[in-house]
């Protein structure tokens, strides 16, 4: 189907007028917002086999089964809905019209309400692109930012129609798919923080690059990769967990980066002796994914694969300033948060220019960053000729008393003394060693990453063609 719609109703009508597309809508939580567009567009009888909206929890559990976590607005519930409805559709209609029909099942489970309740939803579509063809899934998690419930429902309706339309539209690339998915939604109205596409007909929608595009376009503040490389929702993964996060470019990750994380765990135990075991993650910001002034998709995939091979989560974000990262994580957890930085970054952290856009300047920024349950763990910046720590760092004269306050409160803490560590090995140093043919780098990088660099030519560091796959 060509992309020739002009509005949300136009997309719905275009689907309704396609004699090959036939399916069901199952919506729980916020109402039949998506199905309503297809009914209002006209000719819905040509597209809709059934709509269902199981509001009552007992009814919903009876139809789709109970969730182990007791929740209804979650991915596992959505997947059960898609499986149930698509299976019913095939079982009841395959013999009658399977040879000339591409079936689909659309489902969503949504919680609307005031912002204090964090309105959000899961939606997805299971579909075929040809009669009796293979099954594909596209699953989306989003948060609604409108203040009023009616506007939230409207946004979910538009997004749902766009998703159904996207499933039956031919796209040339990920960028055009995302543009189609978000068309007619006002800027900032919806935060899409996870998309997952599976199936033989959507292989062009590489999940990693798909979600990175969300961050690049500002549709998501961040995306999170689990240690097995899957995209996971921050809300579910971070919820009520302590966190240790290390920021950097990690091109590639080095043993020094892992040492920081290990020492960070020890410092965390000292700072928060009663806290649960923390979730550890590396964070890479979008500006750090620039290579020679441009974004390289292959390089991004290399970095993510190398980082998750160390057994840690990876967060890709748009957060240029530390306090915005902390504020983002605080949406999902009240447990302690620790951020690991090199001592050389203290100069930037306590630079008033870094906070010029804030009404309260550096006091507002640091006040948003540091508190009794948030720490900055400082790793010595050790070179052949010098070593800087939190104790030896000297901010400008005007900020010395402020800095002293945070140090004396133990909110800015050294993780180690200069004598306890070796010289920090940066990613840049490893890259240079590889280019120079210095094999000493092999002992300075995690074994799993060494294997990837050697076998798959990560970061295109050698002249031979890379074997990586998007």
Secondary structure, DSSP 8 states (H G I E B T S, - for coil): ------SHHHHHHHHHT-TTEEEEEEEESS-SHHHHHHHHHS-GGGTEEEEE---SHHHHHHHH---TT--SSSHHHHHHHHHHHHHHHHHHHHHHHGGG-EEEEEEEEEE-S-GGG--EEEEEEEE-SSTT---EEEEEEEEE--SSHHHHHHHHHHHHHHHHHHHTS--SSHHHHHHHHTTT--TTSEEEEEEEEESGGGTTS-HHHHHHHHHHTTS-SEEEE-TTS-EE-HHHHHTT--EEEEE---TT--HHHHHHHHHHHHHHHHH-TTS---EEEEEEEGGGGEETTEE-HHHHHHHHHHHHTTT-EEEEE---SHHHHHHHHHTT--S-EEEEEEGGGHHHHT-GGGGTTSTTHHHHHHHHH-BTTEEEEEE-EE-SS-EE-TTT----GGGHHHHHHHHHTTSEEES--GGGS-----HHHHHHHHHTT-GGGGGTS-HHHHHHHHHH-GGG-SSS------
